[in-house]
């Protein structure tokens, strides 16, 4: 299937981009369905990104499973901003990622990454960014990077915070096993860049606000 998609993309590049993203979403949702006896996912506000197309979804990053968990929400036309290693190492899946026009934020210059992000938003895709940059190694929320918020401010599009609870406990980075448990996910309310227009650096003020939302909700979820 992946090879067929790569061939079709070579012939119909513009037509196939959105179709490829939907194929990846369907692949992820099918995987979650098969894992449901051991990994039930409880999702709140799953329609949020559908109701706000062309938005910037930011998500905390607890585990490799998070890539699949993105399919629990209902927006299929998503474009992932990722590091270089999936394009290098996931040889069986990399052609589909390229066909879906996922963005390699590690290999490209910052200006080119931003330009591609803005282009995807103009085309109606929903961007998905892990603002921590990499998976947590301790379970704690990491420092946020401001790139996703800078793009949202430039595009005038909302940031949609997507929270993942418990995937670290299920499949921790560097762990030697898979521990069945229930995953809880939820979209928070959209955060609009216009709210921060009076700030000296609107994107950084927006980033701090969103990170504080994560700290609050993740702390409440764990009871700490």
C-alpha positions as CSV (number, residue, x, y, z in Angstrom):
1,X,0.0,0.0,0.0
2,X,2.8,2.4,0.9
3,X,4.6,1.7,-2.4
4,X,1.3,2.3,-4.4
5,X,0.8,5.6,-2.6
6,X,4.4,6.7,-3.3
7,X,3.9,5.9,-7.0
8,X,0.5,7.8,-7.2
9,X,2.1,10.8,-5.4
10,X,4.8,10.9,-8.1
11,X,2.1,11.1,-10.8
12,X,-0.4,13.3,-8.9
13,X,1.6,15.2,-6.3
14,X,-0.9,17.9,-5.3
15,X,-3.9,15.6,-5.4
16,X,-2.4,12.9,-3.3
17,X,-1.0,15.0,-0.3
18,X,-4.3,15.2,1.5
19,X,-5.2,11.6,0.6
20,X,-1.9,10.4,2.0
21,X,-2.4,12.2,5.3
22,X,-5.8,10.6,5.6
23,X,-4.3,7.2,4.9
24,X,-1.8,7.7,7.7
25,X,-4.6,8.8,10.0
26,X,-6.6,5.7,9.1
27,X,-3.5,3.5,9.7
28,X,-3.1,5.0,13.1
29,X,-6.8,4.6,14.0
30,X,-6.8,1.0,12.8
31,X,-3.8,0.3,15.0
32,X,-5.6,1.8,18.0
33,X,-8.6,-0.3,17.3
34,X,-6.5,-3.5,17.3
35,X,-4.8,-2.5,20.5
36,X,-8.0,-1.5,22.2
37,X,-8.2,-4.6,24.5
38,X,-4.9,-3.7,26.0
39,X,-4.8,0.1,25.3
40,X,-8.2,1.7,25.5
41,X,-8.2,5.4,24.6
42,X,-10.6,7.9,26.2
43,X,-10.8,11.0,24.1
44,X,-12.5,14.3,25.0
45,X,-13.4,17.0,22.5
46,X,-12.2,14.8,19.6
47,X,-13.8,17.1,17.0
48,X,-11.9,20.2,18.0
49,X,-9.4,20.2,15.1
50,X,-12.3,19.5,12.7
51,X,-14.1,22.5,14.0
52,X,-10.9,24.6,13.5
53,X,-9.3,23.4,10.3
54,X,-5.9,24.9,9.4
55,X,-4.9,25.3,13.0
56,X,-1.8,24.4,15.0
57,X,-2.1,21.4,17.3
58,X,0.5,21.2,20.0
59,X,0.9,18.0,22.0
60,X,3.0,16.8,25.0
61,X,5.3,14.0,24.1
62,X,5.4,11.1,26.5
63,X,6.1,8.0,24.3
64,X,6.6,6.7,20.8
65,X,2.9,5.7,21.0
66,X,1.9,9.4,20.8
67,X,2.3,9.3,17.0
68,X,-0.4,6.6,16.8
69,X,-2.5,8.3,19.5
70,X,-2.9,11.4,17.2
71,X,-5.4,9.2,15.3
72,X,-7.8,9.2,18.3
73,X,-8.8,12.8,17.4
74,X,-11.1,13.2,14.4
75,X,-9.1,15.5,12.1
76,X,-7.5,13.3,9.4
77,X,-5.8,16.1,7.3
78,X,-2.9,16.5,9.7
79,X,0.7,17.4,8.8
80,X,3.3,16.4,11.3
81,X,6.4,18.5,12.0
82,X,9.1,16.0,13.1
83,X,12.8,15.3,13.5
84,X,15.0,13.7,10.8
85,X,15.2,10.2,12.2
86,X,11.8,8.9,11.0
87,X,12.7,9.8,7.5
88,X,16.0,8.0,7.8
89,X,15.1,4.9,9.8
90,X,11.5,4.1,9.1
91,X,12.3,3.0,5.6
92,X,9.0,1.2,5.2
93,X,7.0,4.3,6.2
94,X,9.2,7.2,5.1
95,X,7.9,7.3,1.5
96,X,4.4,7.8,2.8
97,X,5.5,10.6,5.2
98,X,7.2,12.4,2.3
99,X,4.1,11.9,0.1
100,X,2.1,13.5,2.9
101,X,4.5,16.4,2.9
102,X,5.4,16.0,6.6
103,X,8.1,18.5,7.5
104,X,11.6,17.6,8.6
105,X,12.3,20.4,11.1
106,X,15.8,19.2,11.9
107,X,17.4,19.1,8.5
108,X,15.9,22.2,7.0
109,X,16.8,25.9,7.8
110,X,14.4,27.6,10.2
111,X,13.2,30.0,7.6
112,X,12.3,27.1,5.2
113,X,10.5,25.1,8.0
114,X,8.4,28.2,8.8
115,X,7.6,28.8,5.1
116,X,6.5,25.2,4.6
117,X,4.4,25.4,7.8
118,X,2.6,28.5,6.5
119,X,2.1,26.9,3.1
120,X,0.5,23.8,4.7
121,X,-1.9,26.0,6.7
122,X,-2.9,28.0,3.6
123,X,-3.7,24.6,1.9
124,X,-6.0,23.8,4.8
125,X,-3.9,21.2,6.6
126,X,-3.7,21.1,10.4
127,X,-0.2,21.2,11.7
128,X,0.8,18.9,14.6
129,X,3.9,19.9,16.7
130,X,5.4,18.4,19.8
131,X,6.8,21.6,21.3
132,X,9.1,19.8,23.8
133,X,11.0,18.7,20.7
134,X,11.5,15.1,22.0
135,X,10.0,12.5,24.3
136,X,10.2,13.1,28.0
137,X,12.7,10.7,29.7
138,X,11.3,11.2,33.2
139,X,7.5,11.6,32.7
140,X,7.8,15.3,33.5
141,X,6.7,18.0,31.1
142,X,9.8,19.4,29.3
143,X,10.7,22.9,28.2
144,X,8.7,24.2,25.2
145,X,10.2,25.6,22.0
146,X,8.5,28.6,20.5
147,X,8.4,27.6,16.8
148,X,4.8,26.4,16.7
149,X,3.6,29.5,18.4
150,X,5.6,31.8,16.0
151,X,3.9,30.1,13.1
152,X,0.4,30.4,14.7
153,X,1.0,34.2,15.3
154,X,2.2,34.7,11.7
155,X,-0.7,32.8,10.2
156,X,-3.3,34.2,12.6
157,X,-4.5,30.7,13.4
158,X,-5.3,29.2,16.8
159,X,-3.2,26.8,18.8
160,X,-5.1,23.7,19.9
161,X,-3.5,22.2,23.0
162,X,-3.9,18.4,22.9
163,X,-3.1,16.6,26.2
164,X,-2.0,13.0,26.5
165,X,-2.2,11.4,29.9
166,X,-0.5,8.0,30.8
167,X,1.3,7.0,27.6
168,X,4.6,7.4,29.5
169,X,3.5,4.7,31.9
170,X,2.3,2.4,29.1
171,X,5.4,2.6,26.9
172,X,8.2,4.7,28.4
173,X,11.2,5.7,26.3
174,X,14.0,3.2,26.9
175,X,11.6,0.8,28.6
176,X,11.7,-3.0,28.0
177,X,8.0,-3.7,28.0
178,X,4.5,-2.7,27.2
179,X,2.3,-2.1,30.2
180,X,-1.5,-2.2,29.4
181,X,-3.4,0.8,30.7
182,X,-6.1,3.3,29.7
183,X,-4.9,6.4,27.8
184,X,-6.7,9.7,28.4
185,X,-6.6,12.5,25.9
186,X,-8.3,15.8,25.6
187,X,-8.3,19.0,23.6
188,X,-8.4,22.2,25.6
189,X,-10.1,25.3,24.3
190,X,-8.4,27.1,21.3
191,X,-5.8,29.7,22.2
192,X,-5.9,32.6,19.7
193,X,-2.8,34.7,18.9
194,X,-4.8,37.9,18.9
195,X,-5.1,37.6,22.7
196,X,-1.4,38.3,23.0
197,X,-1.1,41.0,20.3
198,X,-0.1,43.7,22.9
199,X,2.8,41.7,24.2
200,X,6.4,42.5,23.2
201,X,6.9,39.0,21.9
202,X,3.4,37.6,21.3
203,X,4.6,34.1,20.3
204,X,6.6,33.7,23.5
205,X,3.8,35.0,25.7
206,X,1.4,32.5,23.9
207,X,3.9,29.7,24.5
208,X,4.2,30.4,28.2
209,X,0.4,30.5,28.5
210,X,-0.1,27.2,26.8
211,X,2.7,25.5,28.8
212,X,1.0,26.7,32.0
213,X,-2.2,25.1,30.8
214,X,-0.4,21.8,30.4
215,X,1.2,22.1,33.9
216,X,-2.2,22.8,35.4
217,X,-4.1,20.0,33.7
218,X,-1.4,17.3,33.9
219,X,-0.9,18.1,37.6
220,X,-4.6,17.8,38.2
221,X,-4.7,14.5,36.3
222,X,-2.0,13.0,38.5
223,X,-3.3,14.5,41.7
224,X,0.0,16.0,42.6
